[in-house]
């Protein structure tokens, strides 16, 4: 499984898509490449969790701007488990 991590809601309004400085256009290009890879291989699943900042993770789900707190980690884990369980062969 390939995925993008959720980034803090602050990055939605920032010049970069993440705190490492990746631009929004570069982020979209990465997502497109990962989607293409997953579409070309039925054994690869891609999940864009960040979804350009349009995700269900709130400020309170983050321990700091770059890491999830236990509440956010539990949300993320539950989502990943659902995807893994639905794609098991």
C-alpha positions as CSV (number, residue, x, y, z in Angstrom):
1,X,0.0,0.0,0.0
2,X,1.2,3.5,-0.9
3,X,-0.2,6.5,0.8
4,X,0.3,10.2,1.5
5,X,0.3,11.2,5.2
6,X,-2.1,13.8,6.5
7,X,-0.5,17.1,6.9
8,X,-1.5,19.7,9.5
9,X,-4.4,21.9,8.5
10,X,-2.1,24.9,8.6
11,X,-0.5,23.8,5.3
12,X,-3.7,24.3,3.4
13,X,-3.0,28.0,3.5
14,X,0.8,27.7,3.3
15,X,2.9,28.2,0.2
16,X,4.1,24.6,0.5
17,X,2.1,21.4,0.6
18,X,4.2,20.1,3.6
19,X,6.6,21.3,6.2
20,X,9.6,20.1,4.1
21,X,8.8,22.7,1.5
22,X,7.3,20.6,-1.2
23,X,5.2,22.8,-3.4
24,X,1.5,22.2,-4.0
25,X,2.2,21.5,-7.7
26,X,4.9,19.0,-6.8
27,X,2.5,17.3,-4.3
28,X,-0.1,17.0,-7.0
29,X,2.5,15.5,-9.4
30,X,3.5,12.9,-6.8
31,X,-0.1,11.9,-6.2
32,X,-0.7,11.6,-10.0
33,X,2.4,9.3,-10.3
34,X,1.3,7.2,-7.4
35,X,-2.2,6.8,-8.8
36,X,-0.8,5.8,-12.1
37,X,1.5,3.2,-10.5
38,X,-1.5,1.8,-8.6
39,X,-3.7,1.7,-11.7
40,X,-1.0,-0.2,-13.6
41,X,-0.6,-2.9,-10.9
42,X,-3.6,-4.6,-9.3
43,X,-1.4,-5.5,-6.3
44,X,-0.7,-1.9,-5.5
45,X,-3.2,0.2,-3.5
46,X,-2.8,4.0,-3.3
47,X,-4.6,6.1,-0.7
48,X,-4.2,9.9,-0.8
49,X,-4.9,10.5,2.9
50,X,-3.8,14.1,2.7
51,X,-6.1,14.8,-0.3
52,X,-4.7,18.2,-0.8
53,X,-5.5,19.2,2.7
54,X,-9.2,18.2,2.4
55,X,-9.1,15.4,5.1
56,X,-10.8,14.7,8.4
57,X,-7.8,15.3,10.6
58,X,-8.2,18.4,12.9
59,X,-5.6,20.6,14.6
60,X,-6.2,18.6,17.8
61,X,-5.2,15.4,16.0
62,X,-1.6,16.6,15.7
63,X,1.0,16.6,18.4
64,X,2.9,19.3,16.4
65,X,2.7,20.6,12.8
66,X,4.5,17.5,11.5
67,X,3.3,14.6,13.6
68,X,0.0,13.1,14.7
69,X,-1.0,12.9,18.3
70,X,-2.5,9.7,19.7
71,X,-6.0,10.7,18.6
72,X,-4.9,11.3,15.0
73,X,-2.8,8.2,15.0
74,X,-5.8,6.1,16.0
75,X,-7.9,7.7,13.2
76,X,-5.2,7.0,10.7
77,X,-4.7,3.4,11.9
78,X,-8.4,2.7,11.7
79,X,-8.6,4.0,8.1
80,X,-5.5,2.0,7.0
81,X,-6.9,-1.2,8.6
82,X,-10.1,-0.8,6.6
83,X,-8.2,-0.4,3.4
84,X,-5.9,-3.4,4.1
85,X,-8.9,-5.6,5.1
86,X,-10.8,-4.6,1.9
87,X,-7.8,-5.4,-0.3
88,X,-6.7,-8.7,1.2
89,X,-6.6,-11.6,-1.2
